[in-house]
Amino acid sequence: MSTDVNRRILLAARPVGEPKDTDFRLVEGPVPTPGPGQLLIRTLWLSLDPYMRSRMSDAKSYAAPVEIGQVMVGGAVGRVIASNHPGFAAGDIVEGRTGWQDYALSDGTGLRKVDPSLAPVSTAVGVLGMPGMTAYTGLLTIGQPRPGETVVVSAASGAVGSVVGQIARIKGARVVGIAGGAEKGAYLTGELGFDAAVDHCAPDFADRLRAAVPDGIDVYFENVGGAVWEAVWPLLNPFARVPVCGLIAQYNSVGASEGPNRMPQLMREVLSKRLTLRGFIVGDFADQHAAFLRDVSGWIRDGRIRYREDVAEGLENAPRTFLRLFRGENFGKLLVKVVTAGSDRPRP
Amino acid sequence: MSTDVNRRILLAARPVGEPKDTDFRLVEGPVPTPGPGQLLIRTLWLSLDPYMRSRMSDAKSYAAPVEIGQVMVGGAVGRVIASNHPGFAAGDIVEGRTGWQDYALSDGTGLRKVDPSLAPVSTAVGVLGMPGMTAYTGLLTIGQPRPGETVVVSAASGAVGSVVGQIARIKGARVVGIAGGAEKGAYLTGELGFDAAVDHCAPDFADRLRAAVPDGIDVYFENVGGAVWEAVWPLLNPFARVPVCGLIAQYNSVGASEGPNRMPQLMREVLSKRLTLRGFIVGDFADQHAAFLRDVSGWIRDGRIRYREDVAEGLENAPRTFLRLFRGENFGKLLVKVVTAGSDRPRP
């Protein structure tokens, strides 16, 4: 949509449980003008990621919450429209946490230039961006898969999970993906070359998972939590590693979970099997960015890593599109295309 | 007790919940004669350790269970009485898993010579043995305490916990010990130099613990599980490390634990605080034995590590003494003195 208005989507209320339309508010205002040292960015692609749910909450977390009335947080790919910053020029493609809005001002902090020759620029918030680097660092640094080991990943057709599984295959592991529904399963074993896929919506999910890992599980890359985790942990092998990356099944839950309390059994497994559980976020491994970009862009070029995008059009659709993540409705990296080709220059 | 009879304590039944007298059986037989390549060991000191409870059960664990009718497993310090093994001579002091019996035959496997000049030989199953090395390896390899950090250890006056706390102090950390009762607490802050002690028997234990760690917890060395763990984990700091060494509060529990299910909250903490939980046993770090012996014997000589032994007399008292571990009644490293001085040579 061509516009000389800056539309911004604000956090209107802290959601209880699943976010609702009324938790967001779309406001319009003038396109801002960059001051000294600033640049103006036109948002091209908006990334929708599970972590944003926790920023809507004021529960203690690794990052400060979005305040009520602030622009919703989010990574985006944009084009520099005007720049008073020596490091950026009009026309540059950039990636940064510029939020749910048509235009963003930036002083360059946290912004990086995207090389459009590597891959389509939308990948800068996908397979070559935060989700891809999350997969790369968490799997290789914490999971450390070895040839012949069994790696299981949940949310396996998503932006992170699909990269986890493919890198694990490249490292010689046997890979089992957990995803919802037959279509995603077929994609995992067909297009992405996973060794097996298990549908977590099946009523006998736990049995199917057990059958799919006859040698147990050496690495479990956790994106989901909840019932999936409860089915996974009894299958972990001695010395298994569990990078804890996300818990999307739990993000909207309210209050305490019904018993029995499974904690004592988990601790017993941690001890008797000498398990490692480790939570992380991609920022913990910022020093691996160059290695990540080199390796994963190479694997994309070689056809060893494939990716799939699930694209909604129009900034105004960001809230309802975001909710698809929590219903498992997205299929691949979830994006909002904010401008269509040719319409991304503001009228003067 | 001088004897030419070999008394052995066998596992008579698999305990349900807390072990009972009838789960053990004392039998008498002749002192065995070493065959080719074998040696005969007179047990001097028998070590009683929490891990033995899991060997009495046939639940899956890192080690095979003791079979019904077999001698109870256990580390011991003994004197070589006769040897047909080139590596050992009569008079040598040795340490190994020779079990709950007056005399043991060995082919030398898993046996190590003890240097009596380092410290009293009973320490070979204590501060300079398996418990001390468990503390050293788990704390330094997994816990990695840094100067100024807060380290909390449970079962803090025990064989492992007391060494954990003292090494953490040597490494410059602030150390808080959890133990049962005022007497143990006074020992921790007095004799051992801990910065604070918290009594887990106090009805307001969780509040006291919180007050004792104003800067949160960076390393929690887990020996206990159960209610202590539930009070600890909400206090863990970002990037905290949790070496999971033991769960003595849970070893005798039967069946599922009452709800609510705390697992989802724990996983949320693991993620949002990027915690590391890692189970281990001392055998995982066997390559650190020389470093352990060098460092800890040096710290004992310098007076920087102290230890306390809780000694029962007589092999026949091993079963009832063992139970004191689960009631928190031991105060220091729990040992059975199997022979008294001068009575440790068999009549010919």
Interface residues (C-beta under 8 A of the other chain):
Chain A: S54 K60 S61 Y62 E222 G225 G226 W229 E230 P238 V244 C245 G246 L247 Q250 S253 A256 S257 E258 G259 P260 N261 R262 M263 P264 Q265 L266 M267 R268 E269 V270 L271 S272 K273 R274 L275 T276 L277 R278 G279 F280 I281 D284
Chain B: S54 K60 S61 Y62 E222 G225 G226 W229 E230 P238 V244 C245 G246 L247 Q250 S253 A256 S257 E258 G259 P260 N261 R262 M263 P264 Q265 L266 M267 R268 E269 V270 L271 S272 K273 R274 L275 T276 L277 R278 G279 F280 I281 D284
